[in-house]
Amino acid sequence: MSSLLKPFSVREGPCGSHPAAAASRSSLPAHQRSCAARRDLAAAAAAGGRKMTHPGKAILAGGIAGGIEICITFPTEYVKTQLQLDPPRYRGIGDCVKLTVQDHGLRGLYRGLSSLLYGSIPKSAVRFGVFEMLSNPMRDATGRLDNTRSLLCGLGAGITEAVVIVCPMETLKVKLIHDQRSLRPRYRGFFHGVSEIIREQGVRGTYQGLTATALKQGSNQAIRFYVMNSLRNWYKGDDPTREMHPIVTATFGATAGAASVFGNAPLDVVKTRMQGLEAHRYKNTADCAFQILKQEGPHAFYKGTVPRLGRVCLDVALVFVIYEEVVKLLNNVWKTQ
């Protein structure tokens, strides 16, 4: 009991022990050994491991990264969506770009951008905010997150963003792009298109393909965060303080993006069909997949993979780089525990 009442310094805290005692920790009482172990872990974390990111910073940094990224990469998303829609109108990427510019000018490649821009900012904000919220309690004392847990946290973040943001945003984007293919487009712009869709189909009209979208986004983020986290852990090895140059972050991000494209391309095609103007042809997600397989063959599930690969690799690389750099900036001006 007397040892518990012994005065301690602010630096040591109630779990502290005399330096001489630390040398022979095995001779300490059990409660002091436990306190010493916790103190050592905290010291290791403070020594410079990857600090946990406050969810508020993650939300702000994610939103900024998402807004910048989509303005750069949208034309590739436009081409990818056009090639996935049925019936096919274009023979390939070059033909799609050529005819779009010929009919609508360069602005035609940005048709539907507004719906994606309005959604990309909150989408990335939700994605990174939820990921950090889920992963922070799972990290060890040095801030390291094991690969399996990163996959689960990515899955949770992806499903959340799908339900809250992505499904209505993607439905509007696909309908606006699909509408442009007709000889006499019905929608004059984003807000007119939204009002017409909701007037005719209700709010449910913006939630077509929810199951496919949740599957796609969940698998997307599970794969991306798993690959990114695995590469980060491999790069840092036994030194959690090792800094990652933005070029390294971009390379790892592009690799994670490519893995997600090949990992869930079939889900992306099904999602696009379920959200197009011809979605009424399908009873549900499973029926859509079955009809594509029956009528067009397995290769149809990989339509638009090449333009999607280019967009996603650039997308994920940019988002991770911008996110990490904005978080560093926020750490200098926004002090959190």
PADREN-815501 format. One record per residue (C-alpha): residue in three letters; chain; x, y, z. Coordinates in Angstrom, 1 decimal. Example, Ala and Ser with C-alpha at 12.3 -4.5 7.8 and 13.67 -1.06 7.14 Angstrom:
2
rest, kette, c1, c2, c3
ala, A, 12.3, -4.5, 7.8
ser, A, 13.7, -1.1, 7.1
This chain:
337
rest, kette, c1, c2, c3
met, A, 0.0, 0.0, 0.0
ser, A, 2.8, 2.4, 0.8
ser, A, 4.1, 2.1, -2.7
leu, A, 0.8, 3.3, -4.0
leu, A, 0.9, 6.4, -1.8
lys, A, 4.4, 7.3, -2.8
pro, A, 4.6, 10.7, -4.5
phe, A, 5.2, 10.7, -8.2
ser, A, 6.3, 13.3, -10.8
val, A, 4.0, 14.7, -13.4
arg, A, 6.3, 13.2, -16.0
glu, A, 6.1, 9.7, -14.5
gly, A, 2.4, 9.7, -13.6
pro, A, 0.9, 7.2, -11.2
cys, A, 2.1, 4.3, -13.3
gly, A, 5.7, 5.5, -13.3
ser, A, 8.5, 3.8, -11.6
his, A, 12.1, 4.6, -10.6
pro, A, 14.6, 4.1, -13.4
ala, A, 16.5, 1.6, -11.3
ala, A, 13.3, -0.4, -10.9
ala, A, 12.7, -0.4, -14.6
ala, A, 15.9, -2.3, -15.1
ser, A, 14.4, -5.2, -13.0
arg, A, 10.8, -4.9, -14.0
ser, A, 10.1, -8.5, -13.2
ser, A, 10.5, -7.7, -9.5
leu, A, 7.8, -5.1, -9.6
pro, A, 4.2, -5.9, -8.4
ala, A, 1.8, -7.0, -11.1
his, A, 0.0, -3.6, -11.3
gln, A, 3.2, -1.7, -11.7
arg, A, 4.4, -4.0, -14.5
ser, A, 1.1, -3.5, -16.3
cys, A, 1.4, 0.3, -16.0
ala, A, 5.0, 0.2, -17.2
ala, A, 4.0, -1.8, -20.2
arg, A, 1.2, 0.7, -21.1
arg, A, 3.6, 3.6, -20.6
asp, A, 6.2, 2.0, -23.0
leu, A, 3.5, 1.5, -25.7
ala, A, 2.3, 5.1, -25.3
ala, A, 5.9, 6.3, -25.6
ala, A, 6.4, 4.2, -28.8
ala, A, 3.3, 5.9, -30.3
ala, A, 4.5, 9.3, -29.3
ala, A, 7.9, 8.6, -30.8
gly, A, 6.5, 9.1, -34.3
gly, A, 4.4, 6.3, -35.5
arg, A, 1.5, 7.1, -37.9
lys, A, -0.7, 9.2, -35.8
met, A, -4.4, 8.4, -35.7
thr, A, -6.4, 10.9, -37.8
his, A, -9.2, 12.7, -36.1
pro, A, -12.5, 11.9, -38.0
gly, A, -13.2, 15.6, -38.4
lys, A, -9.9, 16.1, -40.2
ala, A, -10.6, 13.0, -42.3
ile, A, -14.0, 14.3, -43.3
leu, A, -12.6, 17.7, -44.3
ala, A, -9.5, 16.4, -46.1
gly, A, -11.6, 13.7, -47.9
gly, A, -14.1, 16.2, -49.2
ile, A, -11.3, 18.5, -50.6
ala, A, -9.6, 15.5, -52.2
gly, A, -12.8, 14.3, -53.8
gly, A, -13.7, 17.6, -55.3
ile, A, -10.3, 18.2, -56.9
glu, A, -10.1, 14.6, -58.2
ile, A, -13.4, 14.4, -60.0
cys, A, -12.8, 17.7, -61.9
ile, A, -9.6, 16.2, -63.3
thr, A, -10.8, 12.7, -64.1
phe, A, -14.5, 13.1, -65.1
pro, A, -14.1, 12.7, -69.0
thr, A, -12.8, 9.1, -68.4
glu, A, -15.8, 8.4, -66.2
tyr, A, -18.1, 9.7, -69.0
val, A, -16.5, 7.5, -71.6
lys, A, -16.6, 4.4, -69.3
thr, A, -20.3, 4.9, -68.6
gln, A, -21.1, 5.4, -72.3
leu, A, -19.4, 2.1, -73.2
gln, A, -21.3, 0.2, -70.5
leu, A, -24.8, 1.3, -71.5
asp, A, -27.0, -0.8, -73.6
pro, A, -27.6, -0.7, -76.6
pro, A, -24.0, 0.1, -77.5
arg, A, -23.6, 3.2, -79.6
tyr, A, -19.8, 3.5, -79.9
arg, A, -17.2, 1.2, -81.2
gly, A, -14.6, 2.1, -78.6
ile, A, -12.9, 4.8, -76.6
gly, A, -11.7, 6.8, -79.5
asp, A, -15.0, 6.6, -81.3
cys, A, -16.9, 7.7, -78.2
val, A, -14.7, 10.8, -77.6
lys, A, -14.8, 11.7, -81.3
leu, A, -18.5, 11.5, -81.7
thr, A, -19.2, 13.2, -78.4
val, A, -17.0, 16.2, -79.2
gln, A, -18.4, 16.3, -82.7
asp, A, -22.0, 16.4, -81.5
his, A, -21.7, 18.4, -78.3
gly, A, -18.3, 20.0, -78.2
leu, A, -15.7, 19.5, -75.5
arg, A, -18.4, 20.3, -72.9
gly, A, -20.1, 17.1, -73.9
leu, A, -17.4, 15.1, -72.1
tyr, A, -18.4, 16.8, -68.9
arg, A, -22.1, 16.1, -69.2
gly, A, -23.2, 14.8, -65.8
leu, A, -20.2, 16.3, -64.0
ser, A, -22.4, 18.4, -61.7
ser, A, -24.2, 15.4, -60.3
leu, A, -20.8, 13.7, -59.6
leu, A, -19.2, 16.9, -58.3
tyr, A, -22.1, 17.5, -55.8
gly, A, -21.7, 13.9, -54.7
ser, A, -17.9, 13.4, -54.8
ile, A, -17.2, 15.9, -52.1
pro, A, -19.5, 14.4, -49.5
lys, A, -18.7, 10.8, -50.8
ser, A, -15.0, 11.2, -50.1
ala, A, -15.7, 12.9, -46.8
val, A, -17.9, 10.1, -45.7
arg, A, -15.5, 7.4, -46.9
phe, A, -12.4, 8.7, -45.1
gly, A, -14.4, 9.9, -42.0
val, A, -16.0, 6.5, -41.5
phe, A, -12.7, 4.6, -42.3
glu, A, -10.8, 6.6, -39.7
met, A, -13.7, 6.3, -37.2
leu, A, -13.7, 2.5, -37.6
ser, A, -9.9, 2.0, -37.8
asn, A, -8.7, 4.2, -35.0
pro, A, -9.8, 1.8, -32.2
met, A, -8.2, -1.1, -34.1
arg, A, -4.7, 0.4, -34.5
asp, A, -1.8, -0.7, -32.2
ala, A, 0.2, 1.7, -30.1
thr, A, 2.4, 2.8, -33.0
gly, A, -0.7, 3.6, -35.2
arg, A, -0.2, 0.5, -37.4
leu, A, -3.4, -1.1, -38.7
asp, A, -3.1, -4.8, -39.7
asn, A, -4.2, -5.7, -43.2
thr, A, -7.3, -7.8, -42.4
arg, A, -8.8, -5.0, -40.3
ser, A, -8.1, -2.5, -43.0
leu, A, -10.2, -4.6, -45.4
leu, A, -13.1, -4.7, -42.9
cys, A, -12.9, -1.0, -42.2
gly, A, -12.8, -0.3, -46.0
leu, A, -15.8, -2.5, -46.5
gly, A, -17.7, -0.6, -43.8
ala, A, -16.7, 2.8, -45.3
gly, A, -17.7, 1.7, -48.8
ile, A, -21.2, 0.4, -47.8
thr, A, -21.8, 3.6, -45.8
glu, A, -20.9, 5.9, -48.7
ala, A, -23.0, 3.8, -51.1
val, A, -26.2, 4.1, -49.0
val, A, -25.7, 7.8, -48.0
ile, A, -24.2, 9.3, -51.1
val, A, -23.2, 7.1, -54.0
cys, A, -26.4, 5.4, -55.1
pro, A, -28.5, 8.6, -55.6
met, A, -25.5, 10.4, -57.1
glu, A, -24.6, 7.6, -59.5
thr, A, -28.2, 7.1, -60.6
leu, A, -28.5, 10.7, -61.5
lys, A, -25.2, 10.7, -63.3
val, A, -26.1, 7.6, -65.4
lys, A, -29.6, 8.9, -66.3
leu, A, -28.1, 12.3, -67.4
ile, A, -25.4, 10.6, -69.5
his, A, -27.9, 8.1, -70.9
asp, A, -30.4, 10.9, -71.8
gln, A, -27.7, 12.6, -73.9
arg, A, -27.6, 9.6, -76.2
ser, A, -31.2, 10.2, -77.4
leu, A, -31.8, 12.4, -80.5
arg, A, -33.9, 14.8, -78.4
pro, A, -32.5, 14.9, -74.8
arg, A, -35.2, 15.5, -72.1
tyr, A, -33.1, 17.0, -69.4
arg, A, -31.7, 20.5, -69.8
gly, A, -29.3, 20.3, -67.0
phe, A, -28.6, 18.8, -63.5
phe, A, -31.3, 20.5, -61.5
his, A, -33.9, 20.1, -64.3
gly, A, -33.0, 16.4, -64.6
val, A, -33.2, 15.9, -60.8
ser, A, -36.6, 17.6, -60.6
glu, A, -38.0, 15.6, -63.5
ile, A, -36.7, 12.2, -62.2
ile, A, -38.1, 12.8, -58.7
arg, A, -41.4, 14.1, -60.1
glu, A, -41.9, 11.1, -62.3
gln, A, -40.3, 8.3, -60.1
gly, A, -40.2, 9.8, -56.6
val, A, -37.1, 9.6, -54.4
arg, A, -37.0, 5.9, -55.1
gly, A, -36.0, 6.8, -58.6
thr, A, -32.7, 8.0, -57.3
tyr, A, -32.1, 4.7, -55.5
gln, A, -32.1, 2.3, -58.4
gly, A, -29.5, -0.4, -58.2
leu, A, -28.9, 0.1, -54.4
thr, A, -27.9, -3.5, -53.9
ala, A, -25.4, -3.5, -56.8
thr, A, -24.1, -0.1, -55.7
ala, A, -23.5, -1.3, -52.1
leu, A, -21.8, -4.4, -53.3
lys, A, -19.6, -2.4, -55.7
gln, A, -18.6, 0.4, -53.3
gly, A, -18.1, -2.1, -50.4
ser, A, -15.8, -4.3, -52.4
asn, A, -14.2, -1.2, -54.0
gln, A, -13.1, 0.3, -50.7
ala, A, -12.3, -3.0, -49.1
ile, A, -9.9, -3.8, -51.9
arg, A, -8.4, -0.3, -52.1
phe, A, -7.8, 0.2, -48.4
tyr, A, -6.5, -3.3, -48.0
val, A, -4.0, -3.0, -50.8
met, A, -3.0, 0.6, -49.8
asn, A, -2.6, -0.4, -46.1
ser, A, -0.6, -3.6, -47.1
leu, A, 1.8, -1.6, -49.3
arg, A, 2.2, 1.1, -46.6
asn, A, 3.0, -1.5, -43.9
trp, A, 5.5, -3.2, -46.3
tyr, A, 7.1, 0.1, -47.2
lys, A, 7.5, 1.2, -43.6
gly, A, 8.6, -2.3, -42.3
asp, A, 9.8, -2.1, -38.7
asp, A, 10.1, 1.7, -38.8
pro, A, 6.6, 3.3, -38.4
thr, A, 8.1, 6.8, -38.5
arg, A, 9.3, 6.4, -42.1
glu, A, 7.8, 9.1, -44.2
met, A, 6.0, 8.3, -47.5
his, A, 6.8, 10.7, -50.4
pro, A, 3.8, 11.8, -52.4
ile, A, 5.1, 9.9, -55.4
val, A, 5.2, 6.7, -53.3
thr, A, 1.7, 7.3, -52.1
ala, A, 0.5, 7.9, -55.6
thr, A, 2.1, 4.7, -56.9
phe, A, 0.5, 2.7, -54.1
gly, A, -2.8, 4.4, -54.7
ala, A, -2.8, 3.6, -58.4
thr, A, -2.0, 0.0, -57.6
ala, A, -4.9, -0.2, -55.2
gly, A, -7.2, 1.4, -57.8
ala, A, -6.1, -1.1, -60.5
ala, A, -6.8, -4.0, -58.1
ser, A, -10.3, -2.7, -57.4
val, A, -11.1, -2.4, -61.1
phe, A, -10.3, -6.0, -62.0
gly, A, -11.8, -7.2, -58.7
asn, A, -15.3, -5.8, -59.2
ala, A, -15.7, -4.8, -62.9
pro, A, -18.8, -7.1, -63.2
leu, A, -20.5, -5.4, -60.3
asp, A, -19.8, -2.0, -61.9
val, A, -21.4, -3.0, -65.2
val, A, -24.5, -4.4, -63.4
lys, A, -24.8, -1.2, -61.3
thr, A, -24.6, 0.9, -64.5
arg, A, -27.4, -1.1, -66.2
met, A, -29.6, -0.9, -63.1
gln, A, -29.3, 2.8, -63.0
gly, A, -29.8, 3.6, -66.7
leu, A, -33.0, 4.7, -68.4
glu, A, -33.6, 1.0, -69.5
ala, A, -33.5, -0.2, -65.9
his, A, -37.2, -1.2, -66.1
arg, A, -36.1, -4.2, -68.2
tyr, A, -34.6, -5.9, -65.2
lys, A, -36.5, -7.3, -62.2
asn, A, -33.6, -6.9, -59.8
thr, A, -29.8, -7.0, -59.6
ala, A, -29.6, -10.8, -60.0
asp, A, -32.0, -10.7, -63.0
cys, A, -29.8, -7.9, -64.6
ala, A, -26.7, -10.0, -64.2
phe, A, -28.4, -13.1, -65.6
gln, A, -29.7, -11.3, -68.6
ile, A, -26.3, -9.7, -69.4
leu, A, -24.7, -13.2, -69.1
lys, A, -27.4, -14.9, -71.2
gln, A, -27.7, -12.3, -74.0
glu, A, -24.2, -10.8, -74.2
gly, A, -21.8, -13.4, -72.7
pro, A, -19.2, -13.1, -69.9
his, A, -17.1, -10.5, -71.7
ala, A, -19.9, -8.0, -71.3
phe, A, -19.1, -7.8, -67.6
tyr, A, -15.8, -6.2, -68.5
lys, A, -17.2, -3.5, -70.8
gly, A, -15.6, -0.1, -70.1
thr, A, -12.8, -1.7, -68.1
val, A, -10.0, 0.1, -70.0
pro, A, -11.3, 3.7, -69.6
arg, A, -12.4, 2.8, -66.0
leu, A, -8.9, 1.5, -65.3
gly, A, -7.3, 4.8, -66.4
arg, A, -9.8, 6.9, -64.5
val, A, -9.7, 4.8, -61.3
cys, A, -5.9, 4.5, -61.1
leu, A, -5.6, 8.3, -61.5
asp, A, -8.6, 8.8, -59.2
val, A, -7.3, 6.7, -56.3
ala, A, -3.7, 8.0, -56.7
leu, A, -4.8, 11.6, -56.6
val, A, -7.3, 11.1, -53.7
phe, A, -4.8, 9.4, -51.4
val, A, -2.0, 12.0, -52.2
ile, A, -4.3, 15.0, -51.7
tyr, A, -5.9, 13.5, -48.6
glu, A, -2.5, 12.8, -46.9
glu, A, -1.2, 16.2, -47.7
val, A, -4.3, 18.0, -46.5
val, A, -4.2, 16.0, -43.3
lys, A, -0.6, 17.1, -42.7
leu, A, -1.7, 20.7, -43.3
leu, A, -4.6, 20.4, -40.9
asn, A, -2.4, 18.8, -38.2
asn, A, -0.4, 22.1, -38.2
val, A, -3.4, 24.3, -37.7
trp, A, -6.0, 22.1, -36.0
lys, A, -4.6, 20.5, -32.8
thr, A, -6.5, 17.4, -31.7
gln, A, -5.7, 14.7, -29.1
